[in-house]
Amino acid sequence: MKTALVTGGSRGIGRATALLLADQGYQVAVNYHQRKAAAEEVVALIHQRGGKAFSIQADIANEAQVVAMFELLDEQGARLHALVNNAGILFRQASVEELSAERINRVFATNITGTFLCCREAVKRMSQQHGGQGGAIVNVSSAAARTGAPYEYVDYAASKGAVDTLTKGLSLEVAAHGIRVNGVRPGFIYTDMHADGGEPGRVNRVAPAIPMRRGGQPEEIARAIYWLLSDEASYITGTIIDAAGGR
């Protein structure tokens, strides 16, 4: 059975992705930082559907915790076939002139450094250079990487721009070693993350300006992620799919 690790798998896009991957036959490691109950709920739902899953705690901004998370996968005999780098954070809406170094560094530590660390550990296990069987990585970026998210989350947008660059660069490093690396840029999706930014109804507010005139659902992003991980995308690497309703 193939094993997939989904970071930030307790809610939103991560939750939808974990459920879909389990439905498609993957054993899913549901990573969480603080939302243990929510992660366990995802695991329980997968079990109810007849799938296999387990939760695994780690703050991906912490290198030691990332290393420990992957070592736990090794100890459980879970050969990693797929990694979904979904974990990410943002803070309340603010303009650049209001940002502190502490906030910027916290966003970058999780969204950039954490994604790098998870990619690093996955490559060590997947690469045919190291005796692995290959695999696929999908990095969850954001349409904000293209728009800049002015007056709201320029720090978050910048972090996702870095994720896009990582996706391209890493894809070229490991293409000859059996690993594909792609990304998905969600647009305005109905998730709890908007509440983290202080505006729970943000998607409804901006929906009229989206060409498709609606926000997206986490399940719609999960399907794009699954496709990139699947053999249906076997000749695709270094590519980023915009899933933003035309925006």
C-alpha positions as CSV (number, residue, x, y, z in Angstrom):
1,M,0.0,0.0,0.0
2,K,1.3,3.5,-0.9
3,T,1.8,5.9,1.9
4,A,1.1,9.6,1.7
5,L,2.0,12.3,4.2
6,V,-0.2,15.3,4.3
7,T,1.0,18.2,6.4
8,G,-1.6,20.4,7.9
9,G,-4.0,17.6,7.4
10,S,-6.5,18.4,10.2
11,R,-8.6,20.9,8.3
12,G,-9.4,22.6,5.1
13,I,-7.5,21.6,2.0
14,G,-5.3,19.2,4.0
15,R,-8.3,17.4,5.4
16,A,-10.0,17.1,2.0
17,T,-6.8,15.8,0.5
18,A,-6.2,13.2,3.2
19,L,-9.8,11.9,2.8
20,L,-9.5,11.7,-1.0
21,L,-6.1,10.0,-0.9
22,A,-7.4,7.4,1.5
23,D,-10.4,6.8,-0.7
24,Q,-7.9,6.2,-3.5
25,G,-6.1,3.5,-1.6
26,Y,-3.3,5.4,0.1
27,Q,-2.4,4.9,3.7
28,V,-2.4,8.5,5.0
29,A,-0.2,10.1,7.6
30,V,-2.2,13.1,8.8
31,N,0.2,15.7,10.2
32,Y,-1.0,18.4,12.6
33,H,0.7,20.9,14.8
34,Q,-1.9,21.8,17.5
35,R,-5.3,20.5,16.4
36,K,-5.0,16.9,17.7
37,A,-8.7,16.3,18.0
38,A,-9.4,17.5,14.5
39,A,-6.6,15.3,13.1
40,E,-7.9,12.3,15.0
41,E,-11.4,13.0,13.6
42,V,-9.9,12.8,10.0
43,V,-8.2,9.5,10.9
44,A,-11.4,8.1,12.4
45,L,-13.4,9.1,9.3
46,I,-10.9,7.4,7.1
47,H,-11.1,4.2,9.2
48,Q,-14.9,4.4,9.0
49,R,-14.6,4.4,5.2
50,G,-12.4,1.3,5.3
51,G,-9.1,3.1,4.8
52,K,-5.9,3.3,6.7
53,A,-4.5,6.4,8.4
54,F,-2.8,7.6,11.5
55,S,-2.1,11.1,12.9
56,I,1.4,12.4,13.5
57,Q,2.3,15.6,15.4
58,A,5.0,18.0,14.3
59,D,5.5,21.7,13.9
60,I,7.1,21.8,10.5
61,A,8.9,25.1,11.4
62,N,11.0,23.1,13.8
63,E,13.7,21.1,12.1
64,A,14.0,18.5,14.9
65,Q,10.3,17.8,14.8
66,V,10.3,17.4,11.1
67,V,13.2,14.9,11.3
68,A,11.4,13.0,14.1
69,M,8.2,12.9,12.0
70,F,9.9,11.2,9.1
71,E,11.8,8.9,11.4
72,L,8.5,7.8,12.9
73,L,7.3,6.9,9.4
74,D,10.4,4.9,8.9
75,E,9.9,3.1,12.2
76,Q,6.4,2.2,11.3
77,G,7.6,0.7,8.0
78,A,5.7,3.3,6.0
79,R,7.6,3.7,2.7
80,L,6.7,7.2,1.5
81,H,5.3,7.5,-2.0
82,A,3.6,10.9,-1.8
83,L,4.1,14.1,0.1
84,V,1.6,17.0,0.2
85,N,3.1,20.1,1.7
86,N,-0.1,21.8,2.7
87,A,0.7,23.2,6.2
88,G,0.8,27.0,6.2
89,I,0.0,30.0,8.4
90,L,-1.1,33.6,8.0
91,F,-2.0,36.3,10.5
92,R,-4.5,39.2,10.6
93,Q,-4.8,41.4,7.5
94,A,-2.2,44.2,7.5
95,S,-0.3,46.4,5.1
96,V,3.5,46.0,4.8
97,E,4.2,49.1,6.8
98,E,2.4,47.4,9.8
99,L,4.4,44.1,9.6
100,S,6.9,43.2,12.3
101,A,10.0,41.1,11.8
102,E,8.6,38.6,14.3
103,R,5.5,38.1,12.2
104,I,7.4,37.9,8.9
105,N,9.8,35.4,10.3
106,R,7.0,33.2,11.8
107,V,5.2,33.1,8.4
108,F,8.4,32.3,6.6
109,A,9.5,29.7,9.1
110,T,6.4,27.6,8.5
111,N,5.5,28.3,4.9
112,I,9.0,28.3,3.5
113,T,11.5,26.7,5.8
114,G,9.0,24.0,6.9
115,T,8.2,23.1,3.3
116,F,11.9,22.9,2.4
117,L,12.5,20.6,5.4
118,C,9.7,18.3,4.5
119,C,10.9,18.2,0.9
120,R,14.4,17.4,2.0
121,E,13.4,14.5,4.2
122,A,11.0,13.1,1.5
123,V,13.7,13.2,-1.2
124,K,16.1,11.3,1.1
125,R,13.6,8.5,1.2
126,M,12.1,8.6,-2.3
127,S,15.1,9.2,-4.4
128,Q,16.3,6.3,-6.5
129,Q,19.8,7.7,-5.9
130,H,19.4,6.6,-2.2
131,G,17.7,3.3,-2.9
132,G,14.2,4.7,-2.9
133,Q,11.4,3.8,-5.3
134,G,10.6,7.3,-6.5
135,G,7.5,9.3,-5.6
136,A,5.7,12.5,-6.0
137,I,5.5,15.8,-4.1
138,V,2.8,18.4,-4.4
139,N,3.4,21.8,-2.8
140,V,0.3,23.8,-2.0
141,S,1.0,27.4,-2.9
142,S,-1.5,30.2,-3.4
143,A,-2.8,32.5,-6.1
144,A,-1.6,35.2,-3.7
145,A,1.9,34.4,-5.0
146,R,0.8,36.0,-8.3
147,T,-1.4,38.8,-6.9
148,G,0.8,39.9,-4.0
149,A,-2.2,40.1,-1.6
150,P,-1.8,43.9,-1.1
151,Y,-3.1,45.4,2.2
152,E,-3.8,41.9,3.5
153,Y,-1.1,39.3,3.4
154,V,2.0,40.4,1.4
155,D,4.2,38.3,3.8
156,Y,2.0,35.2,3.2
157,A,2.0,35.9,-0.6
158,A,5.8,36.3,-0.6
159,S,6.2,33.0,1.3
160,K,4.1,31.3,-1.4
161,G,6.2,32.8,-4.1
162,A,9.2,31.1,-2.5
163,V,7.3,27.8,-2.5
164,D,6.7,28.2,-6.3
165,T,10.5,28.7,-6.8
166,L,11.2,25.7,-4.6
167,T,8.8,23.6,-6.6
168,K,10.6,24.5,-9.9
169,G,14.1,24.2,-8.6
170,L,13.6,20.9,-6.7
171,S,11.7,19.4,-9.6
172,L,14.8,19.8,-11.8
173,E,17.1,18.4,-9.1
174,V,15.2,15.2,-8.7
175,A,13.6,14.6,-12.1
176,A,16.2,12.0,-13.0
177,H,15.8,10.2,-9.7
178,G,12.2,9.1,-9.9
179,I,10.6,12.0,-8.1
180,R,8.1,14.4,-9.6
181,V,7.5,17.8,-7.9
182,N,4.5,20.0,-8.7
183,G,2.4,22.6,-7.1
184,V,-1.2,23.8,-6.9
185,R,-2.2,27.5,-6.4
186,P,-5.6,27.7,-4.8
187,G,-7.5,30.9,-5.0
188,F,-10.3,31.9,-2.6
189,I,-11.3,28.6,-1.0
190,Y,-13.9,28.1,1.8
191,T,-11.6,27.2,4.7
192,D,-11.0,28.3,8.3
193,M,-7.8,30.0,7.3
194,H,-9.7,33.2,6.5
195,A,-10.9,33.4,10.1
196,D,-7.2,33.3,11.1
197,G,-6.8,36.5,9.1
198,G,-9.7,38.2,10.9
199,E,-12.3,37.9,8.1
200,P,-14.3,34.7,8.1
201,G,-16.5,35.9,5.3
202,R,-13.7,36.9,3.0
203,V,-14.5,34.5,0.3
204,N,-18.1,35.6,0.0
205,R,-16.9,39.3,-0.1
206,V,-14.6,38.7,-3.1
207,A,-16.7,36.1,-4.9
208,P,-18.3,38.6,-7.3
209,A,-14.8,39.6,-8.6
210,I,-13.9,36.0,-9.4
211,P,-14.5,35.1,-13.0
212,M,-16.4,32.0,-12.0
213,R,-18.4,34.1,-9.5
214,R,-17.8,31.8,-6.6
215,G,-15.3,30.6,-4.1
216,G,-13.8,27.1,-4.3
217,Q,-14.3,24.1,-2.1
218,P,-11.4,22.3,-0.5
219,E,-12.5,19.1,-2.3
220,E,-11.9,20.8,-5.7
221,I,-8.3,21.6,-4.7
222,A,-7.8,18.1,-3.3
223,R,-8.7,16.6,-6.7
224,A,-6.0,18.7,-8.4
225,I,-3.5,17.5,-5.8
226,Y,-4.5,13.9,-6.2
227,W,-4.2,14.1,-10.0
228,L,-0.7,15.5,-9.8
229,L,0.3,12.7,-7.4
230,S,-1.3,10.0,-9.6
231,D,0.2,8.1,-12.5
232,E,-2.2,10.1,-14.7
233,A,0.4,12.9,-14.4
234,S,3.4,10.7,-14.8
235,Y,5.1,13.0,-17.3
236,I,4.5,16.2,-15.5
237,T,6.9,17.8,-13.1
238,G,7.9,21.4,-12.3
239,T,4.3,22.5,-13.1
240,I,2.0,24.6,-11.0
241,I,-1.8,24.4,-11.5
242,D,-3.8,27.5,-10.9
243,A,-7.0,26.5,-9.2
244,A,-8.5,29.9,-8.6
245,G,-11.7,30.1,-10.6
246,G,-10.0,32.0,-13.4
247,R,-8.6,34.7,-11.2
